[in-house]
Amino acid sequence: MTKLFAALLATAASVTAAQAATQMRCSHQLPPAHHIAKVVEQWAAEVETLSEGELDVQIFGADSLVKANDNILAVAKGDIECAFSLNFQWGKTLPLMNVTVGPYTMSSIEAWKKWPTSEAAALLEQRLSDKGVRNIAWLFQTNTSVFTSKGRFLQTPADFKGVKMRGLGPAFDTGLAAMGATTVTMPGSEVYQGLATGVIDAAITDVAAAVSRKYYEVQDHFVVVPALGAYLHGYVNPGWHDGLSDKSKQALTQAGQSAAQWALDASQAAAASAPDELRSHGVQVHVATDAENEAFRAAMQPAFNEAFAAESGDDGTALLGLVQKLQ
């Protein structure tokens, strides 16, 4: 009887502990094989460890809980507690988030190392708060992208004339349009199908994502370019966050800081290996030369800067100045 009573007590204690844990559902769009998806899983485990089980972090990747374009509103409304979004998904809601997407604006890894604690990031965190979410993590994804295509390389600005491709957001897309491309808006999870069916002819994506999303099955030419800097950021509902214990809040802060470094390391490793991984699948890969990159910069950057200034106002001008200080 004593052993049975002890077992019942242990079971009751574990049930009580499970019930006491605060649910934290986190949505993102990345496929499981993506290197940043793996960082998010590592971050979740770290949060649970540091909070000593106070937080029960549940990760829903690949648009399995909320669609990518709905994550921001879902968190702001409190429908879910947490999400990770790509910066350009803020679109017209908070165009400031697209500052690093400026063609050849922030290609330096040294600048990205400084980003999480920079004045630029602090300004964005304040504006995110104004939009109803609280930032908890900056996860660098790439400063190495690929122009994907079929049948030929997109190697010069002239090669983009008449090409229909998935865009990344209003300001960046003006740079593609300046080269003669037509852009289409679609979530990252739908690009593979769009390429396979001919809805779009080409895309620009993180070089590692071209591998993890298996674009090599539907595209056969890839041009590697340091054209833009992209990141995911993690954010939570402020009301939910305010209700946490100090231990849980500190766990989120500390795990976010660690995840920023994990993401930087993982992204550099993925970018280094991805071109050869693409080649191993029988596709053609070209690394853009300095002259080719300068031609892309000259064609795209003026259009982006004009559009970014128009859509983001004085904050945009200030933010560009803060980004310059990181270079």
C-alpha positions in Angstrom: 0.0 0.0 0.0 2.8 2.4 0.8 4.5 1.9 -2.6 1.1 2.3 -4.3 0.4 5.5 -2.4 3.9 6.9 -3.3 3.3 6.0 -6.9 0.0 7.8 -6.9 1.6 10.8 -5.2 4.3 10.9 -7.9 1.7 10.7 -10.7 -0.4 13.4 -9.2 2.7 15.7 -8.8 3.7 15.2 -12.4 0.2 15.9 -13.6 0.1 19.1 -11.4 3.5 20.2 -12.8 2.3 19.6 -16.4 -0.9 21.6 -15.7 1.1 24.4 -14.2 3.3 24.8 -17.3 2.4 27.8 -19.4 1.6 26.9 -23.0 3.7 28.7 -25.6 2.6 27.9 -29.2 5.1 29.1 -31.8 4.3 29.2 -35.5 6.7 29.6 -38.4 6.8 28.8 -42.1 10.1 27.0 -42.5 10.4 23.3 -43.5 11.9 21.0 -40.9 15.2 20.6 -42.8 15.9 24.3 -42.9 18.9 25.3 -40.7 16.9 28.1 -39.0 14.0 25.7 -38.3 16.5 23.6 -36.4 17.7 26.7 -34.5 14.1 27.4 -33.5 13.8 23.9 -32.1 17.0 24.3 -30.2 15.8 27.7 -28.9 12.5 26.0 -27.7 14.4 23.4 -25.7 16.6 26.1 -24.2 13.6 28.1 -23.1 12.1 25.1 -21.4 15.4 24.3 -19.6 16.0 27.9 -18.5 12.4 28.3 -17.3 12.7 25.0 -15.4 9.6 23.7 -17.0 7.5 26.8 -16.4 7.1 27.2 -20.2 5.8 24.5 -22.5 7.1 25.5 -25.9 5.3 23.9 -28.8 6.8 24.6 -32.3 4.5 24.4 -35.3 6.7 24.7 -38.5 5.9 24.6 -42.2 2.7 26.7 -41.8 1.1 23.8 -39.9 -0.6 26.0 -37.3 -1.1 29.4 -38.8 -0.2 30.5 -42.4 2.9 32.6 -42.7 1.0 35.8 -43.7 -1.3 35.4 -40.7 1.2 34.9 -38.0 1.6 38.6 -37.0 -2.1 39.2 -36.5 -2.6 35.9 -34.7 0.1 36.9 -32.1 -1.1 40.5 -31.8 -4.7 39.3 -31.2 -3.5 36.6 -28.7 -4.8 33.7 -30.8 -1.4 32.2 -30.4 1.4 33.1 -28.0 4.4 33.3 -30.4 5.6 33.2 -34.0 8.7 33.6 -36.0 8.5 35.6 -39.3 10.8 36.7 -42.0 11.4 40.4 -41.9 9.9 41.1 -45.4 6.6 39.5 -44.3 5.8 42.8 -42.4 5.3 44.4 -45.9 3.4 47.7 -45.7 2.5 47.1 -42.0 6.0 47.9 -40.9 8.2 48.5 -43.9 11.1 49.5 -41.6 11.7 45.7 -41.1 12.9 45.5 -44.7 15.9 47.7 -44.2 18.4 44.8 -44.4 16.7 43.5 -47.6 18.1 46.6 -49.4 20.2 45.3 -52.3 23.8 45.1 -51.1 22.9 47.2 -48.0 24.0 44.8 -45.2 26.1 42.0 -46.6 28.7 42.0 -43.9 28.8 39.1 -41.3 30.5 41.5 -38.9 27.5 43.8 -39.1 25.2 40.9 -38.4 27.2 40.0 -35.3 26.4 43.4 -33.9 22.8 43.5 -34.9 20.9 42.0 -31.9 22.2 44.6 -29.5 22.4 47.5 -32.0 20.6 50.8 -32.0 19.0 49.7 -35.3 17.5 46.6 -33.6 16.4 48.7 -30.6 14.5 51.1 -32.9 12.8 48.2 -34.7 11.9 46.6 -31.3 10.1 49.8 -30.3 8.2 49.9 -33.6 7.3 46.3 -33.2 5.9 47.1 -29.8 3.8 49.9 -31.4 2.3 47.2 -33.7 1.2 45.0 -30.9 4.0 42.4 -30.6 7.1 42.0 -28.3 10.3 40.9 -29.9 12.2 38.1 -28.2 14.8 36.9 -30.8 16.8 38.0 -33.8 17.8 35.0 -36.0 20.1 35.9 -38.9 19.1 33.7 -41.9 21.3 34.8 -44.8 23.4 37.3 -46.6 23.9 34.9 -49.4 21.0 34.4 -51.9 20.4 32.8 -55.2 18.6 33.9 -58.3 16.9 30.6 -59.5 15.8 30.0 -63.0 15.3 27.3 -65.7 17.2 26.9 -68.9 19.6 29.8 -68.4 21.4 31.9 -65.7 20.0 35.2 -64.5 23.5 36.6 -64.5 23.1 40.2 -65.6 20.3 42.8 -65.1 19.3 42.4 -68.8 18.6 38.7 -68.2 15.6 39.6 -66.0 13.6 41.3 -68.7 10.2 39.6 -69.0 10.9 37.1 -66.2 8.0 36.5 -63.8 9.3 35.7 -60.3 8.3 35.6 -56.7 9.1 38.9 -55.0 10.0 39.6 -51.4 8.2 42.8 -50.7 7.2 46.2 -52.2 10.6 48.0 -51.8 12.8 45.1 -52.8 10.6 44.3 -55.7 11.2 47.7 -57.2 14.8 46.6 -57.7 13.6 43.5 -59.6 11.2 45.6 -61.7 14.1 48.0 -62.5 15.8 45.1 -64.2 12.6 44.2 -66.2 11.1 41.4 -64.0 7.5 41.1 -63.1 7.0 40.1 -59.4 4.3 37.8 -57.9 3.5 37.7 -54.2 3.3 34.3 -52.6 4.3 32.6 -49.3 7.6 30.8 -49.3 5.8 27.5 -48.8 4.1 27.9 -52.2 7.1 28.8 -54.3 8.1 25.3 -55.2 4.7 24.6 -56.6 4.7 27.9 -58.4 8.0 27.0 -60.1 6.9 23.5 -60.9 3.7 24.6 -62.5 5.0 27.6 -64.4 3.0 30.1 -62.4 6.4 31.8 -61.9 9.6 31.5 -63.9 12.1 32.2 -61.2 12.7 33.1 -57.6 15.2 34.7 -55.2 15.8 32.8 -52.0 18.4 32.1 -49.3 21.0 29.7 -50.9 20.4 27.2 -48.1 16.6 27.4 -48.5 17.1 26.5 -52.2 18.5 23.2 -51.0 16.1 22.5 -48.1 13.0 23.4 -50.2 14.4 21.3 -53.1 14.2 24.0 -55.7 16.8 21.9 -57.7 13.9 19.6 -58.6 12.2 22.4 -60.5 15.0 24.9 -61.4 18.3 24.1 -63.0 20.3 27.3 -62.9 21.3 29.2 -59.8 23.3 32.4 -59.4 24.8 33.0 -56.0 24.7 36.7 -54.9 25.1 38.6 -51.7 22.2 40.7 -52.7 20.3 41.0 -49.5 20.3 40.3 -45.8 17.3 38.4 -44.3 16.4 37.3 -40.9 13.6 35.7 -38.9 12.6 37.3 -35.7 10.7 35.7 -32.8 7.9 37.7 -31.1 5.2 37.1 -28.6 1.9 38.6 -27.5 2.7 41.4 -24.9 -0.2 40.6 -22.6 0.8 37.0 -22.5 4.4 38.0 -21.8 3.4 40.4 -19.0 1.7 37.5 -17.2 4.9 35.4 -17.0 7.1 35.0 -14.0 10.4 36.8 -13.9 12.1 33.4 -14.4 10.2 32.8 -17.6 10.9 36.3 -18.9 14.6 35.9 -18.2 14.5 32.5 -19.9 13.1 34.0 -23.1 15.7 36.8 -23.0 18.6 34.5 -22.4 17.5 31.9 -24.9 17.0 34.6 -27.5 20.5 35.9 -27.0 21.9 32.3 -27.4 19.8 31.6 -30.4 21.1 34.7 -32.2 24.6 33.2 -32.1 23.3 29.8 -33.1 21.5 31.2 -36.1 24.6 33.1 -37.2 26.8 30.0 -37.0 24.2 27.8 -38.7 23.6 30.3 -41.5 27.2 30.7 -42.3 27.7 26.9 -42.4 24.7 26.5 -44.5 25.7 29.2 -47.0 29.2 27.7 -47.3 28.0 24.2 -48.1 24.8 25.0 -50.1 26.4 25.7 -53.6 28.1 22.3 -53.6 24.9 20.6 -52.4 23.0 22.2 -55.2 25.7 21.0 -57.7 25.4 17.5 -56.3 21.9 17.4 -57.6 23.0 18.0 -61.1 22.1 21.7 -61.5 24.2 24.6 -62.8 25.6 27.0 -60.1 27.4 30.3 -60.8 28.9 32.5 -58.1 28.5 36.1 -59.2 31.7 38.0 -59.9 32.5 41.4 -58.3 31.6 43.0 -61.6 28.3 41.2 -61.9 27.4 42.1 -58.3 28.2 45.8 -59.0 25.9 45.7 -62.0 23.1 44.3 -59.9 23.8 46.8 -57.1 23.7 49.7 -59.6 20.5 48.5 -61.2 18.6 47.6 -58.0 19.8 49.8 -55.1 18.5 53.2 -56.3 15.0 51.9 -56.9 15.0 50.2 -53.5 16.3 53.3 -51.6 13.7 55.5 -53.2 10.8 53.1 -52.4 12.1 52.4 -48.9 12.3 56.2 -48.1 8.8 56.8 -49.6 7.2 54.0 -47.5 9.0 54.4 -44.2 9.5 58.2 -43.9 11.7 59.8 -41.2 12.1 56.5 -39.3 13.5 54.9 -42.5 16.1 57.7 -43.0 17.2 57.3 -39.3 17.3 53.5 -39.6 19.4 53.6 -42.7 21.9 55.8 -40.8 22.0 53.4 -37.9 22.6 50.5 -40.2 25.5 52.4 -41.8 27.1 52.5 -38.4 27.2 48.7 -38.3 29.3 48.4 -41.4 
